Structure formats: structure tokens, C-alpha cells
């Protein structure tokens, strides 16, 4: 009975103490808080007190005396580099996508205007294509005539003979880029057979296997650009055209490849004699320029890399011989590179016969004349299975006919003689580019490409001249009938501005060739390069030069931007 009685005072006193503490706390809070926030404070206070008690129980607050961390500049640099890389990737992706879209969806072209002058371009080689790509076609009615409806990247043509490069990868359809010009360009797949300069006509024939009701017609012109190139020169040597393989077109490369395989297969035919095997497997290349040298190197690589694996029985009999009439091969290169090329050929077991002239070609043999060191000459008979003729250019019949119509061309033998603006001597509206023009430069693709770009600039300037002159006549008439001085002064200012533009358009300088260098592949994954650098030349050869050559010819395959890969000696 006494135990519960003792608990009541304790309970009572604890309740009284709690009420007293609550009253003091409420009084204190009422002094520090407004009446509107007293209710919120009553709910927050126990949490604050508990938090304070836990913090105090854990220990007194500690002062942090260490300095704040400094952000490293390197981390910021890498962060921004990553961002720029990220943005560049998507920007490049968008650019490529836009290019693909525009190539597949070309814009509508302007239709030919009968009031504009007609510009006829003959040929689709280096010079003609370079002209067409940079010409503002909206100023003219442009007509292209060529039996070849594609542009051929000739520096890689020797690689097509052995299958190193697929021929389709070095061809660009003419209609592909003509469709993307601002104004419509008319193309005829035909051969120009005659140019009538007096009547301003070009006669053309359809040479394709498929004939229509009309296969011959004529095309009128106001301006004419002749870029038909040249044909293979045989120098009047008997049997060359009948028994040789040339290397100017895709069909030539395909014929050479077929001939190589036919010779090899015939050589391993049952019961073939040893002398006949040696003849069939003897591949002869005539011409020590870049085309001949490159083909000889490619052919030896093809033998070592492929034929030896497929047909090991021909290993001891396969032979490549290079014949050159001059004392050295690659005469346009420096002596250092010539010696390096000949040394490389000796290592590759390619027989080089310099100072040797072909006198006659039969179905199975070559009759050649070799000049000895003492000046004496000897004649030798060389059996062959394949003969590739890669030397010299000759004037095409259509160019010969035009030259016969012009008295100023009577002394010209190698092509159409032109002035410093590539205008054919004896004419006022005919220009020539490439191998059919004689402009005191080597007949190379690099020269032809720059000539085409020059003519595009020339024709664009001529169009601006006509436009400015027409505007000047119109402004002069308006000035004469102006009603007040202010209008007259404004028109005079416009006339002065147009006269300055006209003067600049007429001040175009003559053609100047800029040599970028020469490159040639010599086999065994080696190349030689003679490049222009500052005021001199840089001569180099070897495997690294081969990598440079391969990258140059692979990534800049078309003549809109001339590069050193346009080998010296490569024809249209």
C-alpha cells in the first residue's frame, strides 16, 4: 500500500517540471518569434534540439584549415577538346549527309537560252573536264561531244592491267557532274570527225555499237574548245599497230590483262617446247617514261605476288624487259632518281635496255637496234609474248584537218599551236587544251588540268565583260534622260563602279603553268618523287614515297584540284 503512494508525488513532480519547462520555452520563443511563426517553431524545435544534441555529443565542431581545392587547367583542356571532337564528328556527319543528299537530289537546271552563245567542248579528258567543272554554265549554251562518256584517271591505268586497281574506281561519269551544274549541259556520245572553222560547224558521228536512224549530224558553235587529246604514235614502224598493245584507255588495260593470262596459260600447255615457253613468258615494254616504268613495275609485282603462287612452274621463265631509245629512263626526273630507278629494276630482275630503238615488229619477234658505248650499232631479235607500246603521241585526224584549214598552222607538226591565252593561232573563237595543243609545255595531265581551269576563268570573265558592257549601255541611256541632278549623280556613280569591274575583268593575265612535281611507281612498293618545294625541288624515293604516291592518287582522283599525282607523261 505504501509503494503506490510513493510513486504519485514523483509523477506529479515530473509533470509539474514538464509544464514549467514548457512554459519557459514558450515564453522564450514568444520573445524571439512573431505570433504568425510560433506554431511552426513549436514543431521544428524538437528536431533542432535533437540535431544539436547529436552534433554536440559527437564532439565539438572542427575548423577546416585546408585551402579549397583548385581546379586543374589540364582537366578543363581535355574536357573542351572532347567537346570539340564530339561536335566536329556530328558536324562532319551532317556535312557528309548533306553532300550525299544533294548528289542524289540535284536542283533543277536552267534550260538552254537561244539568246546566249553556244560553247562546244570536244573531249572528256583532263583539260576538258577541268574546264567543265569550273565553268559557269549559266552564261552559255554548253555542248560536250566525246566518244567516251566518262573521265578516266590515267595515273592509275597501269595498275588496272594487273588487277591492283579496279577500272571502275578510276572512272567518273560525265553526266554525273554535268547534272549538278546550274544550267543544263548537252552531251553527245559521238566522235568529232571534222571541224568546219569557216562555217562554225562540227561534224559528229555516233560510233557506238547501237545505231539509231540518225548516226551523223552537225553542231553549230560560237566558241569551240578542242580537247581531244592525241593518239598513240607508232613513228611509222612496221607492225606496231597490228601486234602491240597500247595503254591509253580502259579497254587497253583489260586487253593487256587478258593477254598476260593467255600467255601464261599457253606456256604451261602440254608438250610446249622450252623455247616457246620462254617466248610466251617474255613481256616487253617499249617506252621508258612514267607509263612504261609503272607498268613494268606493276607487272613484276603481279608475277611475284600472284602468278608465282598460282603457277609456280613458270617461275624460272617469266621475264620483263623495258626498252627505251634514250640513254636513261624517266628523263624528266633528276639523275639521282633515274639511278635509283635503274638500281631497283636490277634488283627486281627487270632488264632495262636503253639506247635501243625498235625497227620492226612481227607477230613473235621485235627487231631492235642497240647503240653501244663506242657509238657502233648492233641489231638484235627479241622474242616476246606480250608487247606494250607506251611511247609517243600523234596528232588525231580531226586536228590535222583543222590545221590544214588555218594558214597560221602550216609550220606546226605536233598539234595546234596556241598563244599565251591558249587561243589557236589563226582563229578568234577556237581554243585548245591538253595533248592536242602545242603550248611549250610537256604533254602531261597536270598541264592539261591547269589549262582547263585557266580557260574556265577566261570564259567566266568574258561573260562578265558582256554583262557589264550591256549594263553600261543601259545606265548611259538612263543617265541621259535623268530628270534631276541627284538621279544623274547616282547613275554616274554606278557607271564608274561598273567601269572598274569591266577593267578588272579585261585585265586577266596569260596562262602560266605551275609545276607541282612528278611521281612514278617503280615496283616492290617503291616510288620516286620529284616535287617542287619553295624555290627548288625535292627528290626522294623508296617505300615512304610509295605511301605518299598511293595516298595522293587515291584521295584526289579527279582533276578539279590538280595534285602531284598527275604524273608527268600521263596523257589524256
C-alpha positions, 0 to 999 in steps of 0.5 A: 500500500505504501509503494503506490503512494510513493510513486504519485508525488514523483509523477506529479513532480515530473509533470509539474517540471514538464509544464514549467519547462514548457512554459519557459520555452514558450515564453522564450520563443514568444520573445524571439518569434512573431505570433504568425511563426510560433506554431511552426517553431513549436514543431521544428524545435524538437528536431533542432534540439535533437540535431544539436544534441547529436552534433554536440555529443559527437564532439565539438565542431572542427575548423577546416584549415585546408585551402579549397581545392583548385581546379586543374587547367589540364582537366578543363583542356581535355574536357573542351577538346572532347567537346570539340571532337564530339561536335566536329564528328556530328558536324562532319556527319551532317556535312557528309549527309548533306553532300550525299543528299544533294548528289542524289537530289540535284536542283533543277537546271536552267534550260538552254537560252537561244539568246546566249552563245553556244560553247562546244567542248570536244573531249572528256579528258583532263583539260576538258573536264577541268574546264567543265567543272569550273565553268559557269554554265549559266552564261552559255549554251554548253555542248560536250561531244566525246566518244567516251562518256566518262573521265578516266584517271590515267595515273592509275591505268597501269595498275588496272592491267594487273588487277591492283586497281579496279577500272571502275574506281578510276572512272567518273561519269560525265553526266554525273557532274554535268547534272549538278551544274546550274544550267543544263549541259548537252552531251553527245556520245559521238566522235568529232570527225571534222571541224568546219572553222569557216562555217562554225560547224562540227561534224559528229558521228555516233560510233557506238555499237547501237545505231539509231536512224540518225548516226551523223549530224552537225553542231553549230558553235560560237566558241569551240574548245578542242580537247581531244587529246592525241593518239598513240604514235607508232613513228611509222614502224612496221607492225606496231599497230597490228601486234602491240598493245597500247595503254591509253584507255580502259579497254587497253588495260583489260586487253593487256590483262587478258593477254598476260593470262593467255600467255601464261596459260599457253606456256604451261600447255602440254608438250610446249617446247622450252623455247616457246615457253620462254617466248610466251613468258617474255613481256616487253615494254617499249617506252621508258617514261612514267607509263612504261616504268609503272607498268613494268613495275606493276607487272613484276609485282603481279608475277611475284605476288600472284602468278608465282603462287598460282603457277609456280612452274613458270617461275624460272621463265617469266621475264620483263624487259623495258626498252627505251631509245634514250640513254636513261629512263624517266628523263624528266626526273633528276639523275639521282632518281633515274639511278635509283630507278635503274638500281631497283629494276636490277634488283627486281630482275627487270632488264632495262635496255636503253639506247635501243630503238625498235625497227620492226615488229612481227607477230613473235619477234621485235627487231631492235637496234642497240647503240653501244658505248663506242657509238657502233650499232648492233641489231638484235631479235627479241622474242616476246609474248606480250608487247606494250607500246607506251611511247609517243603521241600523234596528232588525231585526224580531226586536228590535222584537218583543222590545221590544214584549214588555218594558214597560221598552222602550216609550220606546226607538226605536233598539234595546234599551236596556241598563244599565251591565252591558249587561243589557236593561232589563226582563229578568234573563237577556237581554243585548245587544251591538253595533248592536242595543243602545242603550248611549250609545255610537256604533254602531261595531265597536270598541264592539261588540268591547269589549262582547263581551269585557266580557260574556265576563268577566261570564259567566266570573265568574258561573260562578265565583260558582256554583262557589264558592257550591256549594263553600261549601255543601259545606265548611259541611256538612263543617265541621259534622260535623268530628270534631276541632278541627284538621279544623274549623280547616282547613275554616274556613280554606278557607271564608274563602279561598273567601269572598274569591274569591266577593267578588272575583268579585261585585265586577266593575265596569260596562262602560266603553268605551275609545276607541282612535281612528278611521281612514278611507281617503280615496283616492290612498293617503291616510288620516286618523287620529284616535287617542287618545294619553295624555290627548288625541288625535292627528290626522294624515293623508296617505300615512304614515297610509295605511301605518299604516291598511293595516298595522293592518287587515291584521295584526289582522283579527279582533276578539279584540284590538280595534285602531284599525282598527275604524273608527268607523261600521263596523257589524256 
